Amino acid sequence: MTSFSTATSGTAGVATVVLVSRAMPGFLPAAAWPVLRSADAVYGAADLPEATRAALDVKAAPRPEELARIPRVVLVAVSTDEPGAAELVRRGAEVVETPVPPLVRAAEVMDRLRSPGGCPWDAVQTHESLVQYLVEETYELLDAIEEGDRTAMREELGDVLLQVLFHARVAAEDAGDPFGIDEVADELVTKLVNRHPHIFTGAEAVHTPDHQEQRWEQLKQAEKQRESVIDGVALGQPAAALAGKLGQRTGRRGLPLDLFPSGSDEGAKLFRIAAAARRAGVDPEGALRATAKDFAAKVRAAEREARLNGIDPATLDAEGWRRFWPRG
């Protein structure tokens, strides 16, 4: 299939198929307009969204063989798989396509996978069944960021985006409260604009990241009409991150450190460390993960060293581990 940026189908006898995106039914490529103006007849294919058909004020196309006999005919369709479009293309019709941004194309692919005739696995997924993949993909992205692997970051960002598209597509099918990716994006835009009044409405300027963070929390508190300083804290997040977040939030309201859990059990000790670390500007989850990954690397290094010395790491005792443990 060939896509033209300029129209050449004004010559006698040349048919044209104008393709529109189902995700953007109100948009036509610039090259389509001179073709439409010079056409002897313009029809809408069977797969054309009704909104586009009404806006163009075109009639439904006749049968493919009849359509093909009309000189300088233009058929507006969504796909060249549609019978009329397929017949015109087979006979040498020019094709003018609507450029579709990759993000819109991604939503279209997700829609097709989820729709009848798509992927059986995708079709049966629910918000609940997808949760595990959202968590896994998020941690894989986190790992790519920590490793500084740009190639992996690009891939994992795509996998996280897939989860957003998937959940939005599932939500669109909810008869009681449907919403799709457009509503998700629109709500995000509204939130970003409302939380940055100094940029979009000329409010008092914000000069530092700390000032912006405080302003963000103030606006969020007022916007959501929260009654507690800890409203909105995700209690399902990893424990070290949760303790840190609670420490940070309560610190903004002046809750003293001596009111942190005071028990001698391990849970209380860990909470105090994580909460105090976050108040001091240290991400306890990230710090603990970095230490854990460094420890894991040393375990592997000791095992490799043991093998180089002809010893099975599975047989190492305490002294054996100390012998092969990396120095420094």
Helices and strands as residue ranges (DSSP letters): E 16-19, H 32-38, E 41-44, H 50-56, E 59-60, H 64-67, E 73-77, H 83-90, E 94-97, H 102-114, H 120-123, H 127-147, H 150-171, H 181-194, H 197-200, H 209-224, H 239-252, G 257-259, H 266-279, H 284-308, G 313-315, H 318-324
